[in-house]
Amino acid sequence: MTGSFLRLYVHEGQRHQGKLAWEWLLTEANARGIHGGSAFKAMAGFGRHHKLNEEKFFELAGSLTIEIEFIVSDEEAQQLLTLIHQEKIPLVYARIPAHFGVIDPESPRAPRISAAE
């Protein structure tokens, strides 16, 4: 199958409609039938202001980034981006064209990597 690897980046303390933004995004994607999504907390990083943030103690609580990712069809990616825009959620995203599938151990045929899937 072909589609998109969609990554969204929000601040860990960022909220939308009373929920943490990453939690809201996962909940909304799930409600819209997206087959799966994950959220990951950064250990360290910097953004457009070039300030390095690291998780050390309590002084930086909420200043790191959460990455939310989905492997979706291009149509699903567009639906998510449209929803985020309509909800006016400020975030950074990356959409990467992707080939994806599921490995079925019961299948006699292993997945194949080829230009014409």
KOLVO-429823 format. One record per residue: z, y, x of N, C-alpha, C, O, CB in turn. Coordinates in steps of 0.05 Angstrom, whole numbers, plus 5000, padded with zeros to 4 digits. Glycine has a CB too. Example, Ala and Ser with C-alpha at 12.3 -4.5 7.8 and 13.67 -1.06 7.14 Angstrom:
! residues 2
515648865264515649105246515649345264516949345285518149115226 514249555257514349795273515750015258516150235268511449885282 
This chain:
! residues 117
500049765017500050005000500050255018501050245040502450004981 498950465008499050715022500450925006500550904981496150815029 501651115019503051335006504251525026502851605045505351214989 506751595022507951805039510751715047512251585032508052065024 511451795071514251785080515152075077514352245092514451675111 516952115058517852385052520752425061522552285053517652445021 521052615079523752685090524452965080522953145082523852665121 526952985071528053235062530553295078532053115084528653235031 530953545085533253625101534853835087533854045079532353725129 537453785083539353975071541853995088542453815103539953895041 543354205084545954225098547954045084547854015059546954525098 549753925099551553725087553253835065554053685047553253605108 553954095065555654215045554054345022555254455004557454405057 551354345024549654475005549954344977549954094975546754475013 550254504957550654404930548454494911547154704914553454484919 548054324890546154394868547254274843547854034841543254294875 547554444822548554354796551254214799551754014785546554184782 552954314816555654204819555853954836558053854840556754144792 553653854846553653614863552753694891551453894895551853394851 553353524911552253564937549153524934548253354920553353354958 547653694947544753694944543553424950541753334935543453904962 544453284971543253024978543852824956542152654950544352925005 546252834944546952654923545252714898544352534884549952674916 544852974891543253054869540352954872539152844853543253354865 539252984897536552894902536252584898534252494886535652974930 538152434909537952144905538252064876536751894866540152004921 540052194861540452134833537952194817537052034800542852294822 536752424822534252504807531952324814530352254796533652794813 531652254839529452074847529751804833527851684823529352044878 532251704833532751454820532151464790530951284779535651364824 532951684777532451714748529451734742528651664720533851964738 527851814762524951834758523451584766520951584767523952074774 524851374773523551114778522751074807521350884813521251094762 523551254826522951204854524350954862526750904855523851454872 523050774877524050514883526350514903527850314904521950344893 526750714919528950724938529050984953527051114957528750484957 531451044962531851284978534351254994536151104986531951544960 534551395016536951385033537651665043535851835045536451195057 540151695049541151945061542551885087544151685088542952105041 542152045107543252005134544452265144543252475141541251895154 546852255155548152485166547452515196547652315211551252475162 546752755204546052805232548652805249550752875240544653075235 548352725274550552735293550553015306552753125312550252515315 548153115311547853385323545053475317543353325310548453365354 544653735321541953845317541854145318543954275320540853745291 539454255316539054535315536754595296534954425293538654665342 536654835285534554905267533155155277533055215301535654955239 532055305258530355535265531955755279530655925292529055645240 534555755277536155965291536955875319538356025333538656025274 536255635327536655525353539555515361540155525385535155695373 541355475342544155435347544755135346544255015325545955595327 545655025368546254735369548854685354550954805360546454635398 548754505335551154425319551754135326549953965326550754465289 554254085331555153805336557653765319559253945314555753755366 558053515311560453455296562653385317562453185332560053205276 564653555319566753505338569453475324570553255325566953745358 570353675310572853655295572453785268570353735256575153795310 574253935259574154045232572654315231571754405210576854085221 572254445254571154715254568254725244567354935236571354835281 566854505246563954505238563454355212561154285206562254385260 565554305197565154155172563054295154563354535149567854135156 561054145146559054255128556654385143554854485129560254445110 556654395169554554545183552354355194550354455204555754695206 552654095191550553915200548553855178548953935155551853655210 546453715185544353655167544553375155545353195169541653695181 543653355130543353095118540353055114538953235104544853075090 539352825123536452755119536352555096537652355096535252635145 534652625076534252445054531352345056529552515059534752585026 530952085054528151995058527451795036529051645025527851855085 524851805030523651635010520951535021519551675034523251784983 520251285014517551185018516351154990517250994974517550895034 514351324985513451364958510351384957509051414978514651614945 509251364933506451414930506051724933507951874931505351324901 503651804938503152094941503852234915504752464916500152144949 503252104892503952224866506952264864507852474854502852054843 508552064871511452094870512452304889514352454882512751824877 511252324913512052534932511552814919513252994921510452514958 509252844906508553104894510553164871511453394868505753094883 511252964855513153004833515853094844517153274833513452744817 516852964866519353044878519253334889521053494884520152854900 517053404903516853674914516653874891517754094894514353694932 515253814870515053994847517754034834518554264827513053884826 519253814830521953834819523754014837525154194826523253554816 523653974863525354134881524554424879526354604879524954034910 522054484878521054764875522054884849523055104848518054774877 521754734827522654834800525654884800526555064786521854634778 527154714813530054744814530954954834533355014836531354474821 529055064849529555274869531655184890533455334897530555524855 531254944901533054834921531754904949529554804955533454524918 533155064965531955124991532454885010534654795014533255385003 530254795022530454575041527954555058525954685052530954305027 528054405079525754345096524954065090526653885085526454385127 522254015090521353735085519053675104517753845116520453705056 518553415107516253315122515053085105516552915095517053215151 512453085103511052875089509152745109507352885120509552975064 509452495113507852345133506352125118507551965104509652235156 503652115121502151895109503251635119503851605142499151925114 503551435101504751185109503350945095502350965073507651185102 503450725109502650465098505350315096506850305114500550305116 505750195073508350055069508049805052506049775038510350235057 509949635053509949385038512649255038514649375048507849195049 512749015028515248865027514648595040512548475035516248824997 516448505057516148235069517448035051519848055045517448235098 515947845043516847625026517047375042514947255050514947585001 519447285049519747045066518546795053517946595067522646995072 518246795027517046555013514046555014512846355008518046554984 512846775022509846795022508846635046509946655068508947085023 506646485043505446345065504046535085503446455107503546135055 503546775076501946965092503847195102505147325087499647085076 503747235128505247455140503847725135501447725131505647415171 505347945135503948205131501948245153502248155176506048435131 499748385146497648445166497348745169497448895150494948315156 497048815193496549095200493549125206492549015225498249195225 492249275188489349315192488549575179490049685163487649075180 486249675186485249925176484549895146484850085131482750025192 483749665138482949615110484949425097484449185096480049505108 487049535086489149365074488349315045489749175031491949485075 
